[in-house]
Amino acid sequence: MRKNIHPKWYPNARVICACGNTWTVGATVEEIRTDVCFKCHPFFTGEQRIVDTAGQVERFMRRLEARDQRLAARKAQAEAQAAAETAARRARRRGESPEKVADVAHQATESKTESE
């Protein structure tokens, strides 16, 4: 067997939980810090709570809110564009000049975005 390839073994390594609970185990490091343990984990305690590690829940909620805002902006833009195309189509049917058609489309887009 090769020598000096295995990590040092600590038979009395301390595990320290964020709730203050400590116990000893065998490990390759002297001290282990953890966020939850069997004394404070919701599965063992029966509590209904969210275990938030480094703000993951808040970060997820921010990303979800940003996505919803982007989707709403895209939807509003698509609706405004559809309204402009409809207004331009109607103006062309009436035989109005291309400048007038562009003006009507621009006004339809502005009125649609202002209403939302």
Secondary structure by P-SEA (a helix, b strand, c coil): cccccccccccbbbbbcccbbbbbbbccccbbbbccccccccccccccccccccaaaaaaaaaaaaaaaaaaaaaaaaaaaaaaaaaaaaaaaacccaaaaaaaaaaaaaaaaaac
